[in-house]
Amino acid sequence: MKALLTWTESIHILLWSRIFNTTQLDIKSLCAFRIIFGLFFLFVNTPNFAWIASVPKALFSPPPLCLSNLFNSFPNTVFFSIDRYYHTSWFDFHYVRD
């Protein structure tokens, strides 16, 4: 039984050492990937919250001292579409100059 556990442990160590050695990256590549990934998520892959418009009114329960108390339900899908367009075009509007 001890031989079987030793063999299993050696296979486990061999497997994880191979995984570790084949997935190593140099620091420059990792930094470039993080910058590109962050910029992509900030300016391209904006979240879509249009699903909130289909939530039942029973779940709309804002805090007592909140601006959303002026409304009786969640905004409709058009609001979230305009909101998404504004957030995706914000970068183009403010930083791209001709």
N, C-alpha and C positions, 0 to 999 in steps of 0.2 A: 504494500500500500504506500509506503514511504517513497519507493522508487517511482510509482505512478505520479505522486504529487510533485516530486522533483522534476520529472519529465514534463509535466504540465506547466510548471513554473518556468522552465527553460524555454518552452515553446512560446509562452506568454511574453517573456522578456525579449525573445528573438523577434516576435511579431511587432511589438511596440517600438523596438529599436529600428526596425526597417521602416515603419511608418514615420517615425521621427526624422530619420535621415533623408527620406524622399520628399518630405514636405517642408524642409527648411527654406527660408527666403533670406536674401540679403536685406540690409536695412534700407537701402535706397529704393528697392522695388516695393517694399512694404510701405514706405512713406508716400511714394507716388500713388500706390493703390488707395491708400487712405484718403488722400487729397481728392482724387478723382471720384471715389465712392461718395465722399461727403458732399462734393459739389453736385453730383448727380441727384442725391436725395434732397438737397436743398432747393434746386432749381428745376429739375425735370420730373422727378417722381413725387409730385405733390399728392397728398392723400385726398380721396374722394369721400366726402361726408354726405352725399345725397341720400344714402340709406336712412339717415335720421328723419327725413320727411315721411317715411312710411311707418315710423314708430307710432303706436297708439297714443291718443291724447291722455290716456290714464297715466302714462309714464312721465308726462310733463308736470313737474313739481319744482318750480324754482324756489330759491330761498326768499324769505319775506322782504328783505331790503335789496331788491335786484331789479335791474332794468327790464328783464324778461317778464316781470309781472304785468307789464303793459300788454302782453300778448296772451292768447288763450291756448296756443298750441305751438308745436315746432314749426319753423319756416318750411315753405314748400320746396320742391326740387329745383325750381328756377333760381331761388336765392342761392342754393349751394352750387349750382352751375356757374352763376356769376361770380361767386366767391372763389371758386376754383380757377376760373379764367383770370381773375384779378391777381391771384397769388402766383400763377404761372407766368403772367406777362409782367409782373413787377420788376423782375431782373432786367428784362429787355427794355422796359420804359426808363428805368432810373440809371442804368449803367452803360447802355449802348448809345454812344453819341456819333453823329455823322460828321 
